[in-house]
């Protein structure tokens, strides 16, 4: 499963997957983008995630940095629910992943 990031936002903006599926967020824009679990600025909506955990080696729903053009971030979703996310560098860009 892939979500492309452009200057217009995430595509698709909403996706439904199965528990255990992984989603790759790929930057197709010339500007950096930073996909992360809602809510800004803490990134704690997805269970176990949080901006404070960046750099700790814990797998979290947070790229923990701006992705350069062509760079990607992949996350495996193990918690059922609908998980909103945003671009930490451009708060108007949002999306959601529904895990069944």
Secondary structure as a PSIPRED ss2 file (coil, helix, strand):
# PSIPRED VFORMAT (PSIPRED V4.0)

   1 X C   1.000  0.000  0.000
   2 X E   0.000  0.000  1.000
   3 X E   0.000  0.000  1.000
   4 X E   0.000  0.000  1.000
   5 X E   0.000  0.000  1.000
   6 X E   0.000  0.000  1.000
   7 X C   1.000  0.000  0.000
   8 X C   1.000  0.000  0.000
   9 X E   0.000  0.000  1.000
  10 X E   0.000  0.000  1.000
  11 X E   0.000  0.000  1.000
  12 X C   1.000  0.000  0.000
  13 X C   1.000  0.000  0.000
  14 X E   0.000  0.000  1.000
  15 X E   0.000  0.000  1.000
  16 X E   0.000  0.000  1.000
  17 X E   0.000  0.000  1.000
  18 X C   1.000  0.000  0.000
  19 X C   1.000  0.000  0.000
  20 X C   1.000  0.000  0.000
  21 X C   1.000  0.000  0.000
  22 X E   0.000  0.000  1.000
  23 X E   0.000  0.000  1.000
  24 X E   0.000  0.000  1.000
  25 X E   0.000  0.000  1.000
  26 X E   0.000  0.000  1.000
  27 X E   0.000  0.000  1.000
  28 X C   1.000  0.000  0.000
  29 X C   1.000  0.000  0.000
  30 X C   1.000  0.000  0.000
  31 X C   1.000  0.000  0.000
  32 X C   1.000  0.000  0.000
  33 X E   0.000  0.000  1.000
  34 X C   1.000  0.000  0.000
  35 X E   0.000  0.000  1.000
  36 X E   0.000  0.000  1.000
  37 X E   0.000  0.000  1.000
  38 X C   1.000  0.000  0.000
  39 X C   1.000  0.000  0.000
  40 X C   1.000  0.000  0.000
  41 X C   1.000  0.000  0.000
  42 X C   1.000  0.000  0.000
  43 X C   1.000  0.000  0.000
  44 X C   1.000  0.000  0.000
  45 X C   1.000  0.000  0.000
  46 X C   1.000  0.000  0.000
  47 X C   1.000  0.000  0.000
  48 X C   1.000  0.000  0.000
  49 X C   1.000  0.000  0.000
  50 X C   1.000  0.000  0.000
  51 X H   0.000  1.000  0.000
  52 X H   0.000  1.000  0.000
  53 X H   0.000  1.000  0.000
  54 X C   1.000  0.000  0.000
  55 X C   1.000  0.000  0.000
  56 X C   1.000  0.000  0.000
  57 X C   1.000  0.000  0.000
  58 X C   1.000  0.000  0.000
  59 X C   1.000  0.000  0.000
  60 X C   1.000  0.000  0.000
  61 X C   1.000  0.000  0.000
  62 X E   0.000  0.000  1.000
  63 X C   1.000  0.000  0.000
  64 X C   1.000  0.000  0.000
  65 X C   1.000  0.000  0.000
  66 X C   1.000  0.000  0.000
  67 X E   0.000  0.000  1.000
  68 X C   1.000  0.000  0.000
  69 X C   1.000  0.000  0.000
  70 X C   1.000  0.000  0.000
  71 X C   1.000  0.000  0.000
  72 X E   0.000  0.000  1.000
  73 X E   0.000  0.000  1.000
  74 X E   0.000  0.000  1.000
  75 X E   0.000  0.000  1.000
  76 X E   0.000  0.000  1.000
  77 X C   1.000  0.000  0.000
  78 X C   1.000  0.000  0.000
  79 X C   1.000  0.000  0.000
  80 X C   1.000  0.000  0.000
  81 X E   0.000  0.000  1.000
  82 X E   0.000  0.000  1.000
  83 X E   0.000  0.000  1.000
  84 X E   0.000  0.000  1.000
  85 X E   0.000  0.000  1.000
  86 X E   0.000  0.000  1.000
  87 X E   0.000  0.000  1.000
  88 X C   1.000  0.000  0.000
  89 X C   1.000  0.000  0.000
  90 X E   0.000  0.000  1.000
  91 X E   0.000  0.000  1.000
  92 X E   0.000  0.000  1.000
  93 X E   0.000  0.000  1.000
  94 X E   0.000  0.000  1.000
  95 X E   0.000  0.000  1.000
  96 X E   0.000  0.000  1.000
  97 X E   0.000  0.000  1.000
  98 X E   0.000  0.000  1.000
  99 X E   0.000  0.000  1.000
 100 X C   1.000  0.000  0.000
